[in-house]
Amino acid sequence: MDLKIPGLYIHIPFCLSKCPYCDFYSSTSISAVPDFLDALCKEMEMYCNRFNPFDTVYIGGGTPSLLSPQQLENILIRVRENFNLLSNTEITIETNPADLNRSFLESMRENGINRLNIGVQSFDEKVLDFLERRHSVKQAISSVEDSRKAGFHNIGLDLIYGVSGQDIESWLDTLKQAVAFSPEHISCYQLTLEAKTPLGIRYQAGEFPIPGEELQHEFFIKTSQFLEGAGYLHYEVSNFARGKEHTSRHNQKYWDHSPYLGLGPAAHSFQCNQRWWNHRSLDQYLAAIDAGNLPVEQTETLTVEQLRLEALYLGLRTRKGISLQDFQKEYHYDLLAEKENILSKLEEEGFVSIQDGTLTPTQTGLAVADSLGLI
């Protein structure tokens, strides 16, 4: 039996408008929502005995908050009918500030949702315009205030930095505004422009610049220093929590090879040494389920070496780091002996620390975590 407790992810593949930087799968045609919800319930039934009880449920997207309270309630009723949830399950939903009002928030809380992720992105109107977000700064502020009034005690804010024309000062203003709400969690993502997104295409055509490597590094370090100074724990490259108890339990499953089940188009799943993912197409997803098949596009079986490399890469993105003893036990690989020279060099240069049998990245190391994972 797997000692790690699995998590459940549900992908709601709809948005009222598509953000030009977003590479996640979603459709702006919401007429298919009822068909999708029917198919989602059938997909749950197909998996009902495949996983141990879950202790996290994460409803992401797309924009889950464009569903009605009744539709969200039905999803959670079906989740509880098909799967076992432990009593302390963390149930998160991603939301757009434009969708949130007191009655909607209160109904979500009554349905058992106990953690909110609000896609604020910025408290700077110019940045919101550049990112073509469908909410205003005013809506961002009222969405956080209303969430508190509706009784939510676990709120996460998503923010984006490294936007064209943004300087450190205006970014720090957004961070100050965020911290003023005392959210339990803050995620700060550097804007990455995928080649095929509208913003990526415009960038490649030379329409606007984005911060160079030095400035990006400064954004990262200043963000970490500011939020740690405000009492937040920088526990993963992009993630900060007001104490260990407020870290995202669900996201940590992706970083430590815990099993997880992903439902909905383009969702990924992982169990033992198997990874599989669903069709990145609503039509193909619906057709597969209509034919009585799992909507899986592809499956891969990971070798011990692949799992080891992933564990190294993911572990060096977290402040928890890697327990050398556990790593050796699980992957039959003595990291300290095999990588002695390079680890000594990284420690000397201040990128990693090796203490009490644990290899952890420093703040400087987290800034270049993707490169650290290549050792």
C-alpha positions in Angstrom: 0.0 0.0 0.0 1.2 3.5 -0.8 2.0 5.4 2.4 1.6 8.7 0.6 -2.0 10.0 0.6 -3.3 10.8 -2.8 -4.9 14.0 -4.1 -7.8 14.6 -6.5 -7.6 17.3 -9.2 -10.6 18.3 -11.3 -10.0 20.4 -14.4 -12.9 22.7 -15.4 -12.0 23.5 -19.0 -14.0 26.7 -19.5 -13.2 30.5 -19.4 -15.4 33.4 -20.3 -12.3 35.0 -22.0 -8.9 33.5 -22.7 -5.9 35.3 -21.1 -3.3 35.9 -23.8 -0.4 34.4 -21.8 -2.2 31.3 -20.6 -1.2 27.9 -21.9 -3.6 25.8 -19.8 -6.3 24.0 -21.8 -9.7 25.8 -21.8 -12.5 26.7 -24.1 -14.5 30.0 -24.2 -17.6 28.2 -25.6 -19.5 27.5 -22.4 -22.5 25.9 -24.1 -20.8 22.5 -23.5 -20.8 22.9 -19.7 -23.8 20.6 -19.1 -22.3 17.8 -21.3 -18.9 18.2 -19.6 -20.4 17.9 -16.1 -22.3 14.7 -17.1 -19.1 13.3 -18.6 -17.1 14.3 -15.5 -19.5 12.3 -13.2 -19.1 9.2 -15.5 -15.3 9.6 -15.4 -15.4 9.6 -11.5 -17.4 6.4 -11.6 -14.8 4.7 -13.8 -12.1 5.4 -11.2 -14.1 4.8 -8.0 -12.0 1.9 -6.7 -8.6 2.8 -8.0 -7.2 5.1 -5.3 -6.9 5.1 -1.5 -8.9 7.9 0.3 -8.0 11.4 -0.7 -7.1 14.2 1.7 -7.0 17.0 -0.9 -9.4 18.0 -3.7 -8.3 20.8 -6.1 -10.8 22.3 -8.6 -8.7 24.1 -11.2 -9.0 25.3 -14.7 -9.9 27.2 -16.8 -12.2 29.2 -14.5 -14.1 27.0 -12.1 -15.8 30.0 -10.6 -17.9 30.6 -13.7 -19.9 27.5 -12.7 -23.1 28.1 -10.7 -23.1 27.2 -7.0 -25.5 24.4 -7.8 -23.1 22.9 -10.4 -20.2 23.1 -8.0 -22.3 21.5 -5.3 -23.2 18.7 -7.6 -19.6 18.1 -8.5 -18.7 17.8 -4.8 -21.7 15.5 -4.1 -20.5 13.2 -6.8 -16.9 13.3 -5.5 -18.2 12.1 -2.1 -20.3 9.4 -3.7 -17.5 8.0 -5.7 -14.4 8.5 -3.5 -13.5 8.4 0.1 -12.3 11.7 1.5 -10.5 11.9 4.8 -12.2 14.0 7.5 -9.6 16.9 7.3 -9.6 17.1 3.5 -8.3 20.4 2.0 -10.8 21.4 -0.7 -9.5 24.2 -2.9 -11.1 26.1 -5.8 -9.5 28.5 -8.2 -11.5 31.7 -8.7 -11.5 34.9 -10.8 -12.2 38.0 -8.8 -14.8 39.1 -11.3 -17.0 36.1 -10.3 -16.9 36.5 -6.6 -19.7 38.0 -4.5 -20.8 37.3 -0.9 -23.7 34.9 -1.7 -21.6 32.9 -4.2 -18.7 32.7 -1.7 -21.0 31.7 1.2 -22.6 28.9 -0.9 -19.1 27.6 -1.8 -18.2 27.5 1.9 -21.5 25.7 2.7 -20.6 23.1 0.0 -17.4 22.2 1.9 -14.9 24.2 0.0 -12.4 25.4 2.7 -9.6 26.9 0.6 -9.8 29.7 -2.0 -7.2 30.5 -4.6 -8.0 33.9 -6.1 -6.4 34.8 -9.4 -5.6 38.5 -8.6 -2.4 38.6 -10.7 -1.9 42.3 -9.8 -3.2 45.3 -7.9 -1.9 47.5 -10.7 -4.5 48.5 -13.3 -1.8 48.8 -16.1 -0.6 45.3 -15.5 -4.1 43.9 -15.5 -4.8 45.7 -18.8 -1.6 44.3 -20.3 -2.5 40.7 -19.2 -6.1 41.3 -20.5 -7.6 40.2 -17.2 -11.4 40.5 -17.0 -11.4 42.0 -13.5 -10.3 45.4 -12.2 -8.2 46.3 -9.1 -11.4 47.3 -7.4 -12.9 43.8 -8.0 -9.6 42.2 -6.8 -9.8 44.1 -3.5 -13.5 43.4 -2.9 -13.1 39.7 -3.8 -10.5 39.3 -1.0 -12.6 41.3 1.5 -15.8 39.4 0.7 -14.0 36.1 1.0 -13.1 36.9 4.6 -16.6 38.1 5.3 -18.0 34.9 3.9 -15.9 33.0 6.5 -12.9 31.7 4.5 -9.9 31.3 6.8 -7.6 29.8 4.1 -7.1 32.2 1.2 -4.4 32.1 -1.5 -3.6 34.9 -3.9 -1.9 34.3 -7.3 0.3 37.2 -8.5 2.4 37.6 -11.7 5.6 39.6 -12.0 8.2 40.3 -14.8 5.5 41.9 -17.0 6.6 44.3 -19.8 7.2 47.8 -18.4 6.9 46.7 -14.8 9.6 47.9 -12.4 10.5 46.6 -8.9 8.8 49.4 -7.1 5.4 48.9 -8.7 5.7 45.1 -8.1 6.5 45.8 -4.4 3.4 48.0 -4.2 1.3 44.9 -5.4 3.1 42.8 -2.8 2.4 45.3 0.0 -1.3 45.4 -1.0 -1.4 41.6 -1.0 0.2 41.4 2.4 -2.2 44.0 3.8 -5.0 41.3 3.5 -2.9 38.8 5.5 -3.7 35.9 3.0 -2.6 32.5 4.3 -0.9 31.8 1.0 0.7 33.8 -1.8 2.0 32.4 -5.2 4.2 34.7 -7.2 4.8 33.5 -10.8 7.2 35.0 -13.2 5.5 35.7 -16.5 6.6 33.0 -19.0 5.6 33.5 -22.6 4.9 30.2 -24.3 5.6 30.4 -28.0 2.0 29.6 -29.3 0.1 31.9 -26.9 -1.1 35.3 -28.3 1.2 37.2 -26.0 4.1 34.9 -26.9 3.5 35.6 -30.6 3.4 39.3 -30.0 6.7 39.2 -28.0 8.4 37.2 -30.7 7.3 39.8 -33.2 9.1 42.4 -31.1 6.0 44.3 -30.0 7.2 44.7 -26.4 10.2 43.8 -24.2 10.2 41.7 -21.0 12.8 42.0 -18.2 16.2 40.6 -18.9 17.8 37.9 -16.8 19.4 40.2 -14.2 16.2 42.1 -13.6 14.2 38.8 -13.4 16.7 37.6 -10.7 16.3 40.9 -8.8 12.5 40.5 -8.9 12.8 36.9 -7.5 15.2 37.9 -4.7 13.3 41.0 -3.7 10.0 39.1 -3.7 11.5 36.4 -1.4 13.1 39.0 1.0 9.9 41.1 1.2 7.5 38.2 1.8 9.9 36.5 4.3 10.2 39.8 6.1 6.4 40.0 6.3 6.3 36.6 8.0 5.8 34.3 5.0 7.7 31.0 4.6 9.2 30.7 1.1 8.6 26.9 0.8 8.8 26.4 -2.9 10.2 28.4 -5.8 6.9 30.3 -6.5 5.0 29.7 -3.2 4.8 31.4 0.2 2.7 30.5 3.2 1.9 32.1 6.5 3.4 29.2 8.4 3.8 25.5 7.6 0.1 24.8 8.3 -0.9 27.0 5.4 1.3 25.5 2.7 -0.8 24.0 -0.2 -1.2 20.4 0.7 -2.4 19.5 -2.7 0.5 21.1 -4.7 3.0 19.4 -2.5 1.8 16.0 -3.8 3.1 17.0 -7.2 6.5 17.7 -5.8 7.1 14.6 -3.7 5.7 11.8 -6.0 2.5 11.3 -4.0 -0.2 9.7 -6.1 -2.9 11.9 -7.7 -5.9 11.5 -9.9 -6.7 14.1 -12.5 -10.2 14.3 -14.0 -11.3 16.4 -17.0 -9.6 17.3 -20.3 -5.8 17.6 -20.2 -5.6 16.5 -16.6 -2.6 14.4 -15.5 -2.6 11.5 -13.0 0.2 9.6 -11.2 0.2 6.3 -9.3 3.2 4.1 -8.4 5.5 4.5 -11.4 2.7 5.2 -13.9 1.8 8.6 -15.3 -1.1 9.2 -17.7 -3.0 12.2 -19.1 -6.3 12.9 -20.7 -7.1 14.3 -24.2 -6.3 18.0 -24.4 -9.6 18.4 -26.3 -13.1 18.7 -24.9 -14.6 17.0 -28.0 -12.2 14.0 -27.7 -12.8 13.8 -23.9 -16.6 13.8 -24.3 -16.4 11.2 -27.2 -14.2 8.8 -25.2 -16.5 8.9 -22.2 -19.6 8.7 -24.4 -18.1 5.4 -25.8 -17.6 4.1 -22.2 -13.8 4.5 -22.3 -11.4 6.4 -20.1 -10.4 9.6 -21.8 -6.7 8.9 -21.6 -4.5 10.1 -24.4 -1.3 8.5 -23.2 0.4 6.5 -20.4 4.0 6.3 -19.5 5.8 4.0 -17.1 8.7 5.7 -15.4 11.9 3.9 -14.7 13.6 4.1 -11.3 16.2 6.4 -12.9 13.5 8.7 -14.3 11.7 8.9 -10.9 15.1 9.6 -9.2 15.9 12.5 -11.6 12.4 13.9 -11.1 12.7 13.6 -7.3 16.0 15.5 -7.5 14.6 18.2 -9.7 11.4 18.7 -7.7 13.1 18.4 -4.3 15.5 21.2 -5.1 12.6 23.5 -5.9 11.4 23.2 -2.3 12.8 24.6 1.0 12.1 21.2 2.6 14.8 19.8 0.3 15.8 16.2 0.0 16.5 13.7 2.8 19.6 12.0 1.6 18.7 8.8 3.6 15.2 8.6 2.2 16.5 9.3 -1.3 19.0 6.4 -1.1 16.4 4.1 0.3 13.9 4.9 -2.4 16.2 5.2 -5.5 19.2 3.1 -4.4 21.4 6.1 -5.1 23.9 7.7 -2.7 23.6 11.3 -3.8 26.4 12.5 -1.5 28.9 10.0 -2.8 27.9 10.1 -6.5 27.7 13.9 -6.7 30.3 14.8 -4.0 32.4 17.3 -6.1 29.5 19.2 -7.6 27.6 19.4 -4.3 30.7 20.7 -2.5 31.1 23.4 -5.1 27.4 24.4 -5.0 27.6 24.5 -1.2 30.7 26.7 -1.4 29.0 29.1 -3.8 26.0 29.4 -1.6 23.4 27.6 -3.7 22.7 24.6 -1.5 23.1 23.7 2.2 23.8 20.1 3.5 22.8 19.8 7.1 21.5 17.0 9.3 21.3 14.6 6.3 19.2 17.0 4.2 20.1 18.7 1.0 18.3 22.0 0.6 18.5 25.0 -1.8 19.3 28.4 -0.3 17.3 31.5 -1.4 20.0 32.0 -4.1 19.6 28.4 -5.1 15.8 28.6 -5.4 16.3 31.5 -7.9 18.1 29.1 -10.2 16.3 25.9 -9.1 15.7 24.6 -12.6 19.5 24.6 -13.2 20.2 23.0 -9.8 18.0 20.0 -10.8 20.4 19.2 -13.6 23.3 18.3 -11.4 
